[in-house]
């Protein structure tokens, strides 16, 4: 039996669960701060190859934690029961495999791997070691999105017509390098600190931002996409980066209505036949309008989702209209002879929404859930490894589509 399963039995006698964090950049430090607020958890080590990040992570972890620059030393000297991996995705496979071999439970930030092949390798290792593993896709722990997924999957929105996602920012994504450009160490430090901007280490906007939102689509629809087309470019931040500063993609999903799969009564207007849902994703880095949100549109309602609040807009049931071929494009002639104007006002059809509120901290809530699963030896985490494989593949084919300029199918 894998050590990761037996190691967590320390919780039975009241001993704190020992956790190490690998990667102490901005996201890693956020995870360390969250871990430090969770009862019966002891951060035994933090690790980063960059000294300034490592020092900051150690300050958040506290003086009882070790600060090391080599993951091998971390494993050998501290033997944690659980490991949090918050490094660039290009390093995830190496670190997750090393942790699994040493019997650790693993919380790995998205994306699971730099590509599908790496994600599959991690999943195979999780199965081999019977390990507790959770992927850090943030919306899985958010009560608003959990409610939204239940609403979609029970047919409350009717037949899903489309999902629209965007994550817009006005920021160049570039981090300052602590030496001058003419310094001999600048190129190496720039690549290390600004890894998100270079193809060798980054999946770009789709991996860093879109992965969370595409996970919502995979999650609520209950299936991966069939194919994708997309475009992107470096059209504003011409600063030497290699990843696109704007992306636009369309994914095709073929969906079988969940109520039909469960044998329950279908809502009005919904059949049991598979149908196509198109999911659009866009991200800009020079305009922050609308920020980050997902819009799930169904025949009976629409969900507008953000990480702080959701809104449900009910779709009015349309009245039967007798169309006249002589009607102009803006009107329909009904049997009574009156004219029904079709409004083009973008807010005319929204009505009064039902608001979905939730309090909490997605990061902390995700970690609390993961650690509870470790203590209970339960592999069924909020986001298990196979969902991470689906998410990584969804990002992978999207980037391929933008690179080659053709439609890319889901790998068989």
N, C-alpha and C positions, 0 to 999 in steps of 0.2 A: 504493500500500500504506500502511496506517495506520502512523503514527509509533510507536504502541505496540508494533508488531511489530519494527520495525527498531531502536528505541531500546535494547532489551534486549541487542543484540549486544555491548554494552560488556563483558558477562561473558566474552566469548570471549578478550579480551586481558587478563583478570584485573582489570579495573576494577570497583570496587564498584557494586552496583545502587543507584541513588539513589531514595529513598522519602520521600514527604511524608505527614503524618497530619493530617487535617482533623477536628477534634472532639477536645478534650483533657479531657473529663469523666472520670468513673471508668473507663468502658470504654476510652476513647481512651488514657488513661495506661497501662492494662493492656497494650494493644497496643504502645505505645511501649516499655515495659519489655521485652516479649518481643522486639521488633525489635532492641533494643540488644544482645541476646545471640546474634544470628544472624550468622555469618561472612559477610564480603564484602557487607555491606549498610551504606549510609550514610544516616542520617536527615538530610535537607537542610533540612526545615522542618516546623514544627508550626503549626496555625492554630486559633483559637477566638475567637469574638466576645466572650467573657467573660474579662476580664483575669486574674483569679485562676487560672482553669483554664489559660489560655494560659501563664502563668508556670510553673505546676506541670509542664505538659507539656514545656516547654523545659528545665526542670531534669532531667527524665528523659532527654530526647533528647541533651543535652550542649551545650556552648558553641559547637560548630561549626554547629549547626542555627540557622536563622532562626526567630523567633517573630513571627507576623503575625496580624492580626485580619481580614484580607480575603482570601478564596480567590483572587480575581483577581490580587492582588499575589503570592501564593504561586506561582501558575502562571507569571506573567511573570518573576519574579526568580529562581526556582530550577529551573524546567523539570524536574520529577521524571520519572523513567521509570515509576514506579508510585505510586499514591495509595491510601491507606487512609482510608475514609470512616467515621467513628464519631460522627456527629451524629444528632439526632432524625430518625426516618424521614420526617417531613414535608419535610425538606430534601434527601433522598437523590437525588431525580430531578434537581434543579437541579445538584447537585454532581457526580453521576456523569456527566451529559450534558456538563458543562463539561470534566471530565477526559478523557472519551472524545474530544471534539472536539480536544483538544490532544495526542492520541496516547498517552495514558497507559494502562497496565494498571491495573485497579481491583479492590481488595478492599473490598466494601461490607458493613457490618454489616447484620444482619436488622433489620426486614423490608426487602425490596428497595425498596419504595415505601410511601407512605401509603395506597395503595389499588391495586387491580388495574390501573387505567388507567395509573398512573405506572410500575408495574413493567413493563408491556408496552412503554412508551416507551423505557425503559432497555434492554430486550432487543432492540428494533429497532435502537437505536444500537450495541449490541455487535456485532450482525450486520453492520451497515453498515461499521463500522471494523475488523472482523475482530480484535477486541481480546481479550486475556486478561482474564477477569473471574471473580471468585469471591465468592460470598455467604457471610457469616460465620455460618452455622448450625453451632453448636459441635460437635454430636454427629457430624458428618461426618468429623472428624479423630480421633475416639475409637476406639481399637482394639476396645473392648468392643462398641460399636454396629456397627462394621464386621463383626465376627464374628457378631453377632446377625442382621444383615441377610442374611448368607450362609446362616445356619442356616434362616431363614424361607424364603428364595427357593429353596433346594434341597429343600424339603419335609421337613426334619428334624423340624419340629413338627407335621407332618400338615396338616390343613385348619385354617386360622386361624379361630377362633370369635369372638374379641373382642380388643380392645386397650383397656386402661384406663390413663389418664395422669392424674397430678395433680402440682401444684406448690404446696405449702402453706408459708406463712410467717406469723410473728407480728410484723408490722412495718407501720407506716403508709405506708411508701414516700416519706414527705415528707422533704425535705432542708432544713437550716436556711438561712434567708435572713439575710445579714450586716447587716441594718438592722432597726430596730423596725417593727412593723406600722403605726404612724402616720406613718412616713417617706414622703415623696411618691414615692420610688423603689421602695417595697415591692411594689406590684402588678406592675410590669414585671419586677423581679428574681425575684419568686415564680414568674411564668409562665416565665421563662427557666430557672431552676434546677429547678423542679418541673413541667417540661413533661409528665412521664408522667401527671400527674393531670388533664389538661385535654383535652377532645375535639378541640380545634383542632390539637393537636400530638401526640396519643397514640392508639394502638390498644388501650390498656389492658392488662389482664392477659393477654389472648389474644395480643396482639402482642408484648409484652415477655417473657413467659414461655412461653406456649403455643405460640408459633411454633416453638421448638426441638423440642417433643414431637410436634406435629402433623407436622413434617418427618419424624420417625421413622416415623410411620404411612404417609405418602405414599411414603417411601423403601422400607420393607420390603414394603409391599403392591404397589408398582409402579404405582399408579394414584391419581388424585385422588378425593376424595369425590364422591358423587352428589348429596347434599343434607345439610342440617344443621338441627337445632332446638336452641334454647338459652334459658336464662334467666340473669339476673344482677341485681345490685342494690347499692345503697349502704346496707348494713344495720348497719354497725358504725362505720366511720370517717366520721362525719358532720362533716367539717371543711372543707367547701367544695369538695371534689373533684368532678369531673364523670364520671370513669370508675368502673366498678363495683369494689367491694372483694371481691366473690365472684362466680364464674361457674361454670355447669354446662352442658355441651353434649353432644349425641349426633350424631356424623357417621355417615352410611351410605356404605359403600364396596361396590361391586360388583367382585368379584375373579375373574379367571381364574387358576387355579393356575399358577404359573410353570413347573413341570415340564412341564405340558401345552403351554405356549407353546414350549418348547424341544424338544418331541418326545421327552423322556426317560421312563423308567418312572415311573408314579405310585406313591406310597407306599400301603400298604394303607388302605382306607377313604376314599381321596380320589378323586373323579371329576374329569373334565376340564370339567365344566359350571361356568359362573360361579355364584358364590354371594355372599351378603351378609355383610359383616363390619361390626359396629358398633364405633365408636371413641368412647369416652367421655372427656371432658376436664373436670377441675374444678380450681379454684384458690381458696384461701382466704387472707385476710390477717390473720386473728385466731386461727389455730390452725396450728401448724407440724408436727403429727403426720404422719408418713410422708414429710415433705419433698417431694423431687422424684424421681419414678421413673416407669418405664413397665412395664406388665405385658402381655405378649403371650401369649395363651392359644390353644393349638392342641389338636387331638384326640389328639396323641401326646406333647405336652409343653408346658411353660410357661416363659417367660423373664421373670425379674424383672431389670430393668436400672436401674443408676444410673451416674453418670459415673465412679465409682471401682471398681465391681465389678458383675458379673452373676452370676446363678444360673439354671441349667437344672434344672427339675424334670420328670422323666419321668412321663408319665401311665400308670398301670397298665392293662393290657389287660383290659377287663371280661369276666367269665365270663358264659356264657349263663344266663339266669334264667327259669324258668317262672313267670310271674306268676299269682297267684290273685286273683280278684275279692274274696275274703273277707279278703285281707291288709289289715292296718291301714296307715295312711299311713307308718309308720316301719319297716316290715319287708316283705320279699319271701319267698314260699314257694318254695324250690327243690325239684327233683325228689326229692332224698333225704329231704325232709321237715324239714330243719333250717331255722331262721330266720336270715336275714342282716340284721343291723341296719345301717341306713344312717346313718352318723355325721353329726352336724351340727357337730362340732368343726371350726373353721376351719383348723386345722393338721393334721388327721388324714390328709389325702390328699397331703401334700407330699413325704414321703419324704426321702431324703438327696440334696441337690442336687449337681450338678457346677458348680464355681465357675469363673468366667471373670475373670481378673485382667489388669490392664494398668497399665503405668506410663507417665508422660508428662504433658505439659501441652497440653490441647486447643488453647488459644489459640496457643501457640508452634508446635505441630505444624501447625495450619491455615495459619499464615503461612509456615512453611518450605515447605510444599507449594505454596502460591500462588507464592512467589518462584522456586521451581524451575520451575514452569510458565512463568513470565515469561521466564526465561533460555532455556528450550527452545522458546519461541514456541508453546506447546501450549495451546489453548483448553479442553481437556478437564480442567477443574479438579475439585477435590473436590466442589464445589457450583456447577455452572454456572448461568448467568443464568436459563435456562428453569426450573430447579428453584426458583429464587428467585421467579419469577412464580407457580408453582403454590403455593408456601408463602404468599406474600402474599395470593393469592386465597382460600386456605383460611381464613386469618385474617379476611379481608374479609367472606366470607359468614357466618362465625360471629358477627361483631359485628353484621351486619345482622339475623341471626335473633334475637339477644337484644334488639335495639332495637325491631324491629317486632312481635315476639312470634309469628311464624309460621315455617313451614318455608321455607328458602331453598335453591333448587337451584343446582348448579354452572352458571356462565354458559356458554352455548353459543358 
